Amino acid sequence: MITPYLFGQGFDRSGIMRRATAGARGRNGWGMPLNTLSGRFLIVTTVFVVMAEVLILLPGLANFRVDWLETRLERAQIASLALLATDSMIEPDLEAELLENAGVFNVVLRRNAVRQLILSSPIPQAVAVTYDLREGSELDRIREALAQMVDAQNHVIRVIGNPVKQGGEVIEVTLETLPMREAMFEYGLRLLALSAAFSTFTALLLFLAVRRVMVTPIKRVVAHMAAYAAAPEDARRIIEPTARVRELREAEDALASMQTQLTAALKQKERLAQLGQAVAKVSHDLRNILTTAQLFADRMESSQDPAVARAAPKLVNSISRAVNLCETTLTYGRAEEPAPTLSRFELGNLLEDVVEGETLSADQTLKDGVALVDFVTDIAGGLEIRADREQLYRVLSNLARNARQAIEATKQQGTIEIGAGRSAQGIWIRVQDTGPGLPPRAQEHLFQPFTGGARKGGTGLGLAISAELIRGHGGQLELVRTDSEGTEFMIRLPDDLEIGEARG
Protein backbone atom coordinates (compact mmCIF):
# COMPACT_ATOMS: atom_id res chain seq x y z
CA MET A 1 0.00 0.00 0.00
CA ILE A 2 1.12 3.52 -0.68
CA THR A 3 1.84 5.79 2.27
CA PRO A 4 0.16 9.20 2.43
CA TYR A 5 3.43 10.98 3.17
CA LEU A 6 5.31 9.75 0.09
CA PHE A 7 2.28 9.86 -2.16
CA GLY A 8 1.50 13.47 -1.46
CA GLN A 9 4.96 14.95 -1.83
CA GLY A 10 5.10 14.33 -5.55
CA PHE A 11 1.69 15.85 -6.26
CA ASP A 12 1.83 18.98 -4.17
CA ARG A 13 2.38 20.89 -7.40
CA SER A 14 -0.30 23.54 -7.10
CA GLY A 15 1.82 25.74 -4.85
CA ILE A 16 5.38 24.63 -5.62
CA MET A 17 5.04 24.69 -9.40
CA ARG A 18 3.46 28.14 -9.31
CA ARG A 19 6.52 29.34 -7.42
CA ALA A 20 8.80 27.71 -9.98
CA THR A 21 6.83 29.33 -12.81
CA ALA A 22 7.34 32.69 -11.19
CA GLY A 23 11.08 32.12 -11.81
CA ALA A 24 10.56 33.61 -15.27
CA ARG A 25 10.41 36.91 -13.41
CA GLY A 26 13.59 36.02 -11.47
CA ARG A 27 12.03 34.97 -8.13
CA ASN A 28 9.78 32.24 -6.78
CA GLY A 29 6.68 32.52 -4.64
CA TRP A 30 8.73 33.14 -1.49
CA GLY A 31 10.58 36.08 -3.02
CA MET A 32 13.80 34.04 -3.20
CA PRO A 33 16.03 34.31 -6.31
CA LEU A 34 16.13 31.03 -8.20
CA ASN A 35 19.83 31.51 -9.02
CA THR A 36 20.75 31.17 -5.36
CA LEU A 37 21.82 27.93 -3.71
CA SER A 38 18.58 27.73 -1.71
CA GLY A 39 16.45 28.34 -4.79
CA ARG A 40 18.29 25.75 -6.85
CA PHE A 41 18.05 23.22 -4.02
CA LEU A 42 14.30 23.81 -3.76
CA ILE A 43 13.83 23.23 -7.50
CA VAL A 44 15.98 20.09 -7.55
CA THR A 45 14.24 18.70 -4.45
CA THR A 46 10.80 19.33 -5.97
CA VAL A 47 11.72 17.65 -9.27
CA PHE A 48 13.12 14.53 -7.65
CA VAL A 49 10.28 14.22 -5.14
CA VAL A 50 7.73 14.47 -7.95
CA MET A 51 9.58 11.79 -9.92
CA ALA A 52 9.69 9.50 -6.89
CA GLU A 53 6.01 10.00 -6.14
CA VAL A 54 5.03 9.21 -9.74
CA LEU A 55 6.89 5.91 -9.44
CA ILE A 56 5.10 5.18 -6.15
CA LEU A 57 1.66 6.34 -7.33
CA LEU A 58 1.36 3.88 -10.20
CA PRO A 59 1.61 0.65 -8.17
CA GLY A 60 -0.56 2.28 -5.47
CA LEU A 61 -3.42 2.84 -7.91
CA ALA A 62 -2.97 -0.67 -9.30
CA ASN A 63 -3.23 -2.18 -5.80
CA PHE A 64 -6.29 -0.07 -4.98
CA ARG A 65 -8.02 -1.29 -8.17
CA VAL A 66 -7.32 -4.94 -7.32
CA ASP A 67 -8.59 -4.43 -3.75
CA TRP A 68 -11.76 -2.77 -5.06
CA LEU A 69 -12.47 -5.65 -7.46
CA GLU A 70 -11.76 -8.29 -4.79
CA THR A 71 -14.22 -6.52 -2.52
CA ARG A 72 -16.91 -6.85 -5.20
CA LEU A 73 -16.12 -10.55 -5.52
CA GLU A 74 -16.52 -11.02 -1.76
CA ARG A 75 -19.89 -9.21 -1.75
CA ALA A 76 -21.06 -11.27 -4.69
CA GLN A 77 -20.05 -14.50 -2.92
CA ILE A 78 -21.98 -13.46 0.21
CA ALA A 79 -25.05 -12.71 -1.94
CA SER A 80 -24.77 -16.11 -3.64
CA LEU A 81 -24.68 -17.85 -0.26
CA ALA A 82 -28.17 -16.44 0.51
CA LEU A 83 -29.48 -18.04 -2.65
CA LEU A 84 -27.78 -21.36 -1.95
CA ALA A 85 -29.25 -21.43 1.57
CA THR A 86 -32.81 -21.32 0.11
CA ASP A 87 -32.21 -24.08 -2.47
CA SER A 88 -32.13 -21.51 -5.27
CA MET A 89 -35.62 -20.29 -4.42
CA ILE A 90 -35.65 -16.49 -4.05
CA GLU A 91 -37.93 -13.69 -5.05
CA PRO A 92 -36.86 -11.61 -8.07
CA ASP A 93 -37.00 -8.41 -6.03
CA LEU A 94 -34.70 -9.87 -3.38
CA GLU A 95 -32.33 -11.15 -6.05
CA ALA A 96 -32.13 -7.69 -7.61
CA GLU A 97 -31.48 -6.15 -4.21
CA LEU A 98 -28.65 -8.60 -3.51
CA LEU A 99 -27.02 -7.84 -6.86
CA GLU A 100 -27.38 -4.10 -6.32
CA ASN A 101 -25.77 -4.29 -2.87
CA ALA A 102 -22.92 -6.34 -4.33
CA GLY A 103 -22.52 -3.85 -7.20
CA VAL A 104 -22.61 -6.54 -9.92
CA PHE A 105 -24.98 -7.72 -12.69
CA ASN A 106 -24.57 -11.48 -12.22
CA VAL A 107 -22.63 -14.02 -10.22
CA VAL A 108 -21.25 -17.32 -11.49
CA LEU A 109 -19.84 -19.77 -8.95
CA ARG A 110 -17.99 -22.96 -9.73
CA ARG A 111 -18.42 -25.64 -7.07
CA ASN A 112 -17.52 -29.29 -7.33
CA ALA A 113 -16.41 -28.82 -10.94
CA VAL A 114 -19.84 -27.45 -11.84
CA ARG A 115 -20.30 -23.89 -13.14
CA GLN A 116 -23.52 -22.37 -11.86
CA LEU A 117 -25.20 -19.06 -12.58
CA ILE A 118 -26.23 -18.14 -9.07
CA LEU A 119 -27.58 -14.60 -9.46
CA SER A 120 -28.34 -12.72 -12.65
CA SER A 121 -29.90 -9.54 -13.98
CA PRO A 122 -30.06 -7.84 -17.39
CA ILE A 123 -26.69 -6.57 -18.67
CA PRO A 124 -26.98 -3.12 -20.33
CA GLN A 125 -24.28 -3.86 -22.93
CA ALA A 126 -21.90 -6.54 -24.09
CA VAL A 127 -18.92 -7.47 -21.96
CA ALA A 128 -15.95 -5.41 -23.16
CA VAL A 129 -13.08 -7.28 -21.53
CA THR A 130 -12.38 -10.02 -18.97
CA TYR A 131 -9.89 -9.64 -16.09
CA ASP A 132 -8.56 -12.68 -14.22
CA LEU A 133 -7.25 -11.56 -10.81
CA ARG A 134 -5.49 -14.89 -10.39
CA GLU A 135 -3.06 -14.09 -13.20
CA GLY A 136 -0.96 -11.19 -14.44
CA SER A 137 2.18 -9.43 -13.24
CA GLU A 138 2.54 -6.13 -11.41
CA LEU A 139 3.29 -4.33 -14.69
CA ASP A 140 0.09 -5.73 -16.20
CA ARG A 141 -1.93 -4.43 -13.26
CA ILE A 142 -0.32 -0.97 -13.56
CA ARG A 143 -1.09 -0.86 -17.27
CA GLU A 144 -4.71 -1.89 -16.65
CA ALA A 145 -5.11 0.72 -13.92
CA LEU A 146 -3.77 3.51 -16.17
CA ALA A 147 -6.07 2.43 -18.99
CA GLN A 148 -9.01 2.53 -16.59
CA MET A 149 -8.10 6.04 -15.37
CA VAL A 150 -7.77 7.38 -18.91
CA ASP A 151 -10.95 5.82 -20.33
CA ALA A 152 -13.92 7.93 -19.18
CA GLN A 153 -16.59 5.75 -20.82
CA ASN A 154 -18.67 3.26 -18.83
CA HIS A 155 -18.04 -0.36 -19.88
CA VAL A 156 -19.16 -3.75 -18.63
CA ILE A 157 -16.31 -6.06 -17.65
CA ARG A 158 -16.05 -9.63 -16.42
CA VAL A 159 -13.88 -10.30 -13.32
CA ILE A 160 -12.68 -13.75 -12.30
CA GLY A 161 -11.14 -14.58 -8.92
CA ASN A 162 -10.85 -17.09 -6.07
CA PRO A 163 -13.71 -17.37 -3.56
CA VAL A 164 -12.90 -16.65 0.08
CA LYS A 165 -13.04 -19.24 2.85
CA GLN A 166 -12.83 -21.98 0.23
CA GLY A 167 -16.41 -21.27 -0.76
CA GLY A 168 -15.81 -22.74 -4.20
CA GLU A 169 -13.27 -23.10 -6.94
CA VAL A 170 -13.83 -19.96 -9.02
CA ILE A 171 -16.17 -16.98 -8.76
CA GLU A 172 -17.05 -14.78 -11.70
CA VAL A 173 -18.98 -11.49 -11.79
CA THR A 174 -19.85 -8.78 -14.33
CA LEU A 175 -19.95 -5.13 -13.38
CA GLU A 176 -19.62 -1.54 -14.64
CA THR A 177 -16.29 0.31 -14.79
CA LEU A 178 -17.54 3.83 -14.01
CA PRO A 179 -18.02 3.27 -10.22
CA MET A 180 -14.54 1.76 -10.02
CA ARG A 181 -13.01 4.72 -11.89
CA GLU A 182 -14.79 7.20 -9.60
CA ALA A 183 -13.52 5.32 -6.55
CA MET A 184 -9.93 5.39 -7.88
CA PHE A 185 -10.09 9.16 -8.41
CA GLU A 186 -11.63 9.67 -4.97
CA TYR A 187 -8.87 7.56 -3.42
CA GLY A 188 -6.15 9.57 -5.16
CA LEU A 189 -7.63 12.96 -4.25
CA ARG A 190 -8.08 11.90 -0.64
CA LEU A 191 -4.41 10.91 -0.42
CA LEU A 192 -3.35 14.13 -2.11
CA ALA A 193 -5.23 16.25 0.40
CA LEU A 194 -3.74 14.33 3.30
CA SER A 195 -0.16 14.24 1.99
CA ALA A 196 -0.07 17.90 0.86
CA ALA A 197 0.33 19.06 4.45
CA PHE A 198 3.09 16.52 5.13
CA SER A 199 4.98 17.35 1.93
CA THR A 200 4.77 21.12 2.53
CA PHE A 201 5.98 20.75 6.09
CA THR A 202 8.82 18.45 5.01
CA ALA A 203 9.88 20.81 2.20
CA LEU A 204 9.98 23.69 4.67
CA LEU A 205 12.14 21.67 7.07
CA LEU A 206 14.52 20.73 4.25
CA PHE A 207 14.74 24.33 3.10
CA LEU A 208 15.52 25.60 6.62
CA ALA A 209 18.03 22.79 7.18
CA VAL A 210 19.91 23.62 3.98
CA ARG A 211 20.02 27.30 4.86
CA ARG A 212 21.27 26.47 8.33
CA VAL A 213 23.85 23.86 7.36
CA MET A 214 25.14 25.21 4.03
CA VAL A 215 23.84 28.61 2.95
CA THR A 216 24.48 30.48 6.20
CA PRO A 217 28.15 29.31 6.48
CA ILE A 218 28.73 30.13 2.81
CA LYS A 219 27.28 33.61 3.30
CA ARG A 220 29.60 34.02 6.29
CA VAL A 221 32.62 33.16 4.11
CA VAL A 222 31.45 35.60 1.41
CA ALA A 223 30.96 38.34 4.01
CA HIS A 224 34.50 37.77 5.33
CA MET A 225 35.88 37.94 1.79
CA ALA A 226 34.11 41.23 1.13
CA ALA A 227 35.26 42.71 4.44
CA TYR A 228 38.83 41.57 3.81
CA ALA A 229 38.80 43.00 0.27
CA ALA A 230 37.87 46.41 1.70
CA ALA A 231 41.03 46.50 3.86
CA PRO A 232 43.43 43.62 3.09
CA GLU A 233 46.20 45.16 5.21
CA ASP A 234 44.07 44.79 8.37
CA ALA A 235 44.99 41.44 9.93
CA ARG A 236 41.88 41.55 12.12
CA ARG A 237 39.74 40.88 9.06
CA ILE A 238 41.32 37.50 8.36
CA ILE A 239 38.66 34.82 8.72
CA GLU A 240 38.75 32.50 11.72
CA PRO A 241 37.63 29.00 10.63
CA THR A 242 34.64 27.83 12.70
CA ALA A 243 32.59 25.65 10.31
CA ARG A 244 31.72 22.16 11.50
CA VAL A 245 31.11 20.74 8.02
CA ARG A 246 34.39 19.30 6.80
CA GLU A 247 34.23 20.72 3.26
CA LEU A 248 33.33 24.21 4.50
CA ARG A 249 36.04 24.00 7.17
CA GLU A 250 38.63 23.14 4.51
CA ALA A 251 37.46 26.12 2.44
CA GLU A 252 37.75 28.45 5.46
CA ASP A 253 41.21 27.09 6.29
CA ALA A 254 42.38 27.68 2.70
CA LEU A 255 40.88 31.18 2.71
CA ALA A 256 42.52 32.03 6.05
CA SER A 257 45.90 30.80 4.77
CA MET A 258 45.57 32.81 1.55
CA GLN A 259 44.53 35.96 3.41
CA THR A 260 47.42 35.60 5.87
CA GLN A 261 49.96 35.23 3.05
CA LEU A 262 48.43 38.09 1.08
CA THR A 263 48.43 40.43 4.08
CA ALA A 264 52.09 39.64 4.73
CA ALA A 265 52.92 40.17 1.05
CA LEU A 266 51.13 43.52 0.99
CA LYS A 267 52.98 44.67 4.09
CA GLN A 268 56.28 43.60 2.56
CA LYS A 269 55.39 45.34 -0.69
CA GLU A 270 54.59 48.53 1.20
CA ARG A 271 57.91 48.37 3.02
CA LEU A 272 59.75 47.76 -0.25
CA ALA A 273 57.94 50.69 -1.85
CA GLN A 274 58.96 52.95 1.01
CA LEU A 275 62.50 51.63 0.79
CA GLY A 276 62.51 52.29 -2.95
CA GLN A 277 61.43 55.88 -2.39
CA ALA A 278 64.22 56.30 0.16
CA VAL A 279 66.78 54.81 -2.23
CA ALA A 280 65.58 57.13 -5.00
CA LYS A 281 66.00 60.18 -2.75
CA VAL A 282 69.45 59.02 -1.66
CA SER A 283 70.45 58.34 -5.27
CA HIS A 284 69.26 61.79 -6.31
CA ASP A 285 71.25 63.56 -3.61
CA LEU A 286 74.27 61.31 -4.10
CA ARG A 287 74.25 62.01 -7.83
CA ASN A 288 74.47 65.73 -7.19
CA ILE A 289 77.36 65.20 -4.79
CA LEU A 290 79.18 62.93 -7.22
CA THR A 291 78.65 65.37 -10.08
CA THR A 292 80.48 68.03 -8.10
CA ALA A 293 83.25 65.56 -7.28
CA GLN A 294 83.49 64.65 -10.93
CA LEU A 295 84.14 68.28 -11.87
CA PHE A 296 87.04 68.46 -9.46
CA ALA A 297 88.35 65.12 -10.70
CA ASP A 298 88.32 66.41 -14.27
CA ARG A 299 90.51 69.35 -13.21
CA MET A 300 92.90 66.98 -11.50
CA GLU A 301 93.64 65.32 -14.84
CA SER A 302 95.44 68.49 -15.98
CA SER A 303 97.69 68.46 -12.90
CA GLN A 304 101.47 68.43 -13.53
CA ASP A 305 102.05 66.14 -10.58
CA PRO A 306 102.86 62.65 -11.99
CA ALA A 307 101.20 60.84 -9.09
CA VAL A 308 98.03 62.90 -9.41
CA ALA A 309 98.02 62.45 -13.18
CA ARG A 310 98.17 58.65 -12.75
CA ALA A 311 95.42 58.55 -10.08
CA ALA A 312 93.07 61.04 -11.73
CA PRO A 313 91.78 58.72 -14.54
CA LYS A 314 90.99 55.96 -12.03
CA LEU A 315 89.21 58.43 -9.80
CA VAL A 316 87.23 59.80 -12.75
CA ASN A 317 86.20 56.28 -13.82
CA SER A 318 85.10 55.37 -10.29
CA ILE A 319 83.05 58.55 -9.95
CA SER A 320 81.55 58.03 -13.43
CA ARG A 321 80.41 54.50 -12.52
CA ALA A 322 78.87 55.81 -9.30
CA VAL A 323 76.99 58.55 -11.17
CA ASN A 324 75.83 56.04 -13.76
CA LEU A 325 74.53 53.74 -10.99
CA CYS A 326 72.53 56.59 -9.45
CA GLU A 327 71.07 57.59 -12.81
CA THR A 328 70.07 54.05 -13.79
CA THR A 329 68.52 53.52 -10.36
CA LEU A 330 66.39 56.64 -10.74
CA THR A 331 65.48 55.72 -14.32
CA TYR A 332 64.45 52.18 -13.40
CA GLY A 333 62.32 53.40 -10.50
CA ARG A 334 60.42 55.83 -12.73
CA ALA A 335 60.28 53.73 -15.86
CA GLU A 336 57.18 51.91 -16.96
CA GLU A 337 57.72 50.38 -20.37
CA PRO A 338 54.86 51.18 -22.75
CA ALA A 339 53.01 48.51 -24.68
CA PRO A 340 54.79 47.63 -27.94
CA THR A 341 53.67 49.50 -31.04
CA LEU A 342 53.68 46.75 -33.62
CA SER A 343 54.63 47.30 -37.23
CA ARG A 344 55.92 45.08 -40.01
CA PHE A 345 59.53 45.58 -41.11
CA GLU A 346 62.51 43.65 -42.45
CA LEU A 347 64.55 42.20 -39.64
CA GLY A 348 67.79 42.33 -41.70
CA ASN A 349 67.71 46.14 -41.84
CA LEU A 350 67.35 46.31 -38.06
CA LEU A 351 70.33 43.98 -37.54
CA GLU A 352 72.45 46.13 -39.84
CA ASP A 353 71.62 49.23 -37.77
CA VAL A 354 72.58 47.39 -34.57
CA VAL A 355 75.88 46.17 -36.02
CA GLU A 356 76.70 49.60 -37.44
CA GLY A 357 76.07 51.30 -34.10
CA GLU A 358 78.18 48.83 -32.15
CA THR A 359 80.98 48.94 -34.74
CA LEU A 360 81.29 52.69 -34.28
CA SER A 361 81.40 52.23 -30.51
CA ALA A 362 83.90 49.37 -30.60
CA ASP A 363 87.51 49.73 -29.47
CA GLN A 364 89.48 50.67 -32.56
CA THR A 365 92.62 49.01 -31.19
CA LEU A 366 94.05 46.60 -33.73
CA LYS A 367 95.90 43.38 -33.11
CA ASP A 368 98.04 42.14 -35.95
CA GLY A 369 96.23 44.59 -38.23
CA VAL A 370 92.75 43.18 -37.34
CA ALA A 371 90.08 44.80 -35.14
CA LEU A 372 89.46 43.15 -31.76
CA VAL A 373 85.74 42.62 -32.39
CA ASP A 374 84.33 41.26 -35.64
CA PHE A 375 80.55 41.37 -36.29
CA VAL A 376 78.84 38.69 -38.41
CA THR A 377 75.15 38.52 -39.41
CA ASP A 378 73.35 35.40 -40.62
CA ILE A 379 69.78 36.08 -41.75
CA ALA A 380 67.71 35.14 -44.77
CA GLY A 381 66.91 38.01 -47.10
CA GLY A 382 63.43 39.45 -46.92
CA LEU A 383 62.62 38.04 -43.46
CA GLU A 384 59.85 40.25 -42.08
CA ILE A 385 58.69 40.50 -38.49
CA ARG A 386 55.80 42.23 -36.73
CA ALA A 387 57.15 43.92 -33.61
CA ASP A 388 58.04 47.26 -32.01
CA ARG A 389 61.16 48.30 -33.95
CA GLU A 390 62.57 50.67 -31.33
CA GLN A 391 62.11 48.24 -28.44
CA LEU A 392 63.64 45.35 -30.38
CA TYR A 393 66.57 47.60 -31.34
CA ARG A 394 67.17 48.36 -27.66
CA VAL A 395 67.19 44.63 -26.82
CA LEU A 396 69.57 43.61 -29.62
CA SER A 397 71.82 46.62 -29.03
CA ASN A 398 72.09 45.75 -25.34
CA LEU A 399 72.99 42.10 -26.05
CA ALA A 400 75.55 43.10 -28.71
CA ARG A 401 77.08 45.79 -26.46
CA ASN A 402 77.47 43.35 -23.55
CA ALA A 403 79.18 40.84 -25.85
CA ARG A 404 81.46 43.53 -27.32
CA GLN A 405 82.50 44.84 -23.91
CA ALA A 406 83.19 41.30 -22.67
CA ILE A 407 85.51 40.62 -25.64
CA GLU A 408 87.26 44.00 -25.36
CA ALA A 409 87.95 43.36 -21.67
CA THR A 410 90.06 40.30 -22.62
CA LYS A 411 92.19 42.28 -25.14
CA GLN A 412 91.81 39.26 -27.42
CA GLN A 413 90.20 39.04 -30.82
CA GLY A 414 86.60 37.79 -30.84
CA THR A 415 83.49 37.45 -32.98
CA ILE A 416 79.86 38.41 -32.38
CA GLU A 417 77.31 36.66 -34.57
CA ILE A 418 73.69 37.76 -34.86
CA GLY A 419 71.39 35.36 -36.71
CA ALA A 420 67.64 35.10 -37.23
CA GLY A 421 65.10 32.83 -38.88
CA ARG A 422 61.55 31.49 -38.87
CA SER A 423 60.43 28.12 -37.49
CA ALA A 424 57.15 26.40 -36.74
CA GLN A 425 57.19 27.97 -33.26
CA GLY A 426 57.74 31.52 -34.54
CA ILE A 427 60.65 33.94 -35.07
CA TRP A 428 64.01 33.28 -33.41
CA ILE A 429 66.97 35.66 -33.07
CA ARG A 430 70.33 34.40 -31.81
CA VAL A 431 73.16 36.57 -30.41
CA GLN A 432 76.37 34.68 -29.65
CA ASP A 433 79.97 35.64 -29.06
CA THR A 434 83.37 34.06 -28.49
CA GLY A 435 84.04 35.95 -25.27
CA PRO A 436 85.05 34.58 -21.86
CA GLY A 437 81.49 33.69 -20.77
CA LEU A 438 79.42 35.06 -17.92
CA PRO A 439 80.70 35.01 -14.34
CA PRO A 440 78.87 32.66 -11.93
CA ARG A 441 77.21 35.53 -10.04
CA ALA A 442 75.75 36.93 -13.24
CA GLN A 443 74.36 33.51 -14.19
CA GLU A 444 72.53 33.10 -10.84
CA HIS A 445 70.65 36.40 -11.14
CA LEU A 446 70.79 36.97 -14.88
CA PHE A 447 67.51 38.83 -15.46
CA GLN A 448 67.14 40.43 -12.02
CA PRO A 449 67.98 44.13 -11.65
CA PHE A 450 70.68 45.40 -9.27
CA THR A 451 72.07 41.90 -8.63
CA GLY A 452 75.27 42.24 -10.62
CA GLY A 453 75.74 42.56 -14.36
CA ALA A 454 77.63 40.53 -16.89
CA ARG A 455 80.62 42.85 -16.66
CA LYS A 456 82.45 44.38 -13.76
CA GLY A 457 80.71 47.45 -12.41
CA GLY A 458 77.43 46.66 -14.22
CA THR A 459 74.00 46.90 -12.56
CA GLY A 460 72.21 44.15 -14.45
CA LEU A 461 69.45 46.52 -15.54
CA GLY A 462 70.12 46.02 -19.26
CA LEU A 463 69.21 42.33 -19.32
CA ALA A 464 66.28 42.85 -16.92
CA ILE A 465 64.77 45.54 -19.14
CA SER A 466 65.46 43.51 -22.29
CA ALA A 467 63.64 40.48 -20.87
CA GLU A 468 60.71 42.71 -19.88
CA LEU A 469 60.47 44.17 -23.41
CA ILE A 470 60.49 40.71 -25.01
CA ARG A 471 57.78 39.48 -22.62
CA GLY A 472 55.73 42.50 -23.70
CA HIS A 473 55.82 41.04 -27.22
CA GLY A 474 54.59 37.68 -25.97
CA GLY A 475 58.05 36.15 -26.39
CA GLN A 476 60.96 35.02 -24.26
CA LEU A 477 64.64 35.91 -23.80
CA GLU A 478 66.76 33.03 -22.55
CA LEU A 479 70.41 32.13 -22.04
CA VAL A 480 71.22 29.10 -24.20
CA ARG A 481 74.81 28.55 -23.06
CA THR A 482 77.81 30.30 -21.50
CA ASP A 483 81.28 28.87 -21.01
CA SER A 484 84.91 29.59 -21.76
CA GLU A 485 84.19 29.44 -25.49
CA GLY A 486 81.51 32.13 -25.46
CA THR A 487 77.91 33.00 -24.66
CA GLU A 488 74.69 32.54 -26.62
CA PHE A 489 71.35 34.28 -26.05
CA MET A 490 68.14 33.35 -27.86
CA ILE A 491 65.08 35.54 -28.46
CA ARG A 492 61.84 33.75 -29.36
CA LEU A 493 58.89 35.79 -30.66
CA PRO A 494 55.45 34.74 -31.90
CA ASP A 495 55.07 35.01 -35.64
CA ASP A 496 52.75 37.82 -36.86
CA LEU A 497 51.19 38.39 -33.41
CA GLU A 498 48.35 40.85 -32.91
CA ILE A 499 48.72 43.49 -30.23
CA GLY A 500 45.94 42.13 -28.05
CA GLU A 501 47.47 38.64 -28.10
CA ALA A 502 50.96 40.00 -27.49
CA ARG A 503 49.84 41.78 -24.34
CA GLY A 504 47.90 38.73 -23.15
Secondary structure, DSSP 8 states (H G I E B T S, - for coil): ---HHHHHHHH-HHHHHHHHHGGGGTB-TTS-BTTSHHHHHHHHHHHHHHHHHHHHHHHHHHHHHHHHHHHHHHHHHHHHHHHHHTTT---HHHHHHHHHHHT-SEEEEEETTEEEEEE----SS-EEEEEETTS--HHHHHHHHHHHHH--S--EEEEEE--GGG--SEEEEEEESHHHHHHHHHHHHHHHHHHHHHHHHHHHHHHHHHIIIIIHHHHHHHHHHHHHHH-TT-GGGS------SHHHHHHHHHHHHHHHHHHHHHHHHHHHHHHHHHHHHHHHHHHHHHHHHHHHHHHHTT-S-HHHHHHHHHHHHHHHHHHHHHHHHHHHHH--------EEEEHHHHHHHHHHHHHHHS---EETTEESEEEEEEE-TT-EEEE-HHHHHHHHHHHHHHHHHHHHHHTS-EEEEEEEEEETTEEEEEEEE-S----HHHHHTTTSTTS--SSTT--SHHHHHHHHHHHHTT-EEEEEEEETTEEEEEEEE-TT--HHHHH-
